[in-house]
C-alpha cells in the first residue's frame, strides 16, 4: 500500500491517506473493531472513531486513517497498513 501523510492538530496527529481508491464496508469494520475489544467512540457511514493502542484512531470509508497522538510518519504508515489490510 502507498500513502501520503498529512500532519494535523499542530503536528500532534497524523493521517495516512491511501493513494488507492477504497470503499470500506463500515458496518463490517465496526463489527471487527468491536470483536477485537476496541472501544468505539462514534461511528457512521463515513468514519469510525475508536481507541487503538492508546490512540484515538479514526478510520474513514475512503481508506484514510488518522492517529492521535502520533508524530512518526513511518509508524503511521505501518499502523495504517495493518488496519486497512484487515478491512479490504
C-alpha positions as CSV (number, residue, x, y, z in Angstrom):
1,X,0.0,0.0,0.0
2,X,1.1,3.5,-0.7
3,X,0.1,6.6,1.3
4,X,0.5,10.3,1.5
5,X,0.8,11.6,5.1
6,X,-0.8,14.7,6.5
7,X,0.1,16.4,9.8
8,X,-2.9,17.6,11.7
9,X,-3.6,19.3,15.1
10,X,-0.4,21.2,15.1
11,X,1.7,18.1,14.4
12,X,0.1,16.0,17.2
13,X,-1.8,13.8,14.8
14,X,-1.0,12.1,11.5
15,X,-3.4,10.9,8.8
16,X,-2.4,8.3,6.3
17,X,-4.2,8.8,3.0
18,X,-4.2,5.8,0.7
19,X,-3.3,6.6,-2.9
20,X,-5.6,3.7,-3.9
21,X,-9.3,4.2,-4.2
22,X,-11.1,2.3,-1.4
23,X,-14.6,1.7,-0.3
24,X,-14.5,0.1,3.2
25,X,-17.7,-1.6,4.5
26,X,-18.1,0.5,7.6
27,X,-20.6,-1.8,9.3
28,X,-18.3,-4.8,8.9
29,X,-15.3,-2.8,10.0
30,X,-17.2,-1.7,13.2
31,X,-18.1,-5.3,13.9
32,X,-14.4,-6.4,13.6
33,X,-13.2,-3.5,15.6
34,X,-15.6,-4.3,18.5
35,X,-14.7,-8.0,18.2
36,X,-11.0,-7.1,18.7
37,X,-12.1,-5.4,22.0
38,X,-11.6,-1.8,20.9
39,X,-13.9,0.8,22.3
40,X,-15.8,2.6,19.5
41,X,-16.5,6.3,20.5
42,X,-18.6,7.1,17.4
43,X,-19.5,5.7,14.0
44,X,-21.4,6.4,10.9
45,X,-21.3,5.6,7.2
46,X,-18.2,7.7,6.7
47,X,-16.0,7.2,9.7
48,X,-15.4,5.2,12.9
49,X,-13.6,6.8,15.9
50,X,-12.1,4.3,18.3
51,X,-9.4,3.6,20.8
52,X,-6.5,1.5,19.4
53,X,-3.1,1.1,21.0
54,X,-3.6,4.0,23.3
55,X,-4.5,6.4,20.5
56,X,-7.7,7.9,19.2
57,X,-7.9,6.3,15.8
58,X,-10.3,7.3,13.0
59,X,-11.0,5.0,10.1
60,X,-12.6,6.6,7.0
61,X,-14.5,4.7,4.4
62,X,-12.3,6.1,1.6
63,X,-9.2,4.5,3.1
64,X,-7.8,7.2,5.3
65,X,-6.7,6.5,8.9
66,X,-5.9,9.2,11.5
67,X,-4.0,8.6,14.7
68,X,-3.9,11.0,17.7
69,X,-1.4,11.4,19.3
70,X,1.3,10.3,16.8
71,X,4.1,12.1,15.2
72,X,6.3,9.4,13.5
73,X,5.5,9.1,9.8
74,X,6.9,5.5,9.4
75,X,4.8,4.3,12.4
76,X,1.8,6.0,10.9
77,X,2.3,4.1,7.6
78,X,2.9,0.8,9.4
79,X,-0.2,1.2,11.5
80,X,-2.4,2.3,8.6
81,X,-1.3,-0.6,6.5
82,X,-2.0,-3.0,9.4
83,X,-5.5,-1.6,9.9
84,X,-6.5,-1.3,6.3
85,X,-5.4,-4.9,5.4
86,X,-8.0,-6.1,7.9
87,X,-10.9,-4.4,6.1
88,X,-10.1,-4.9,2.4
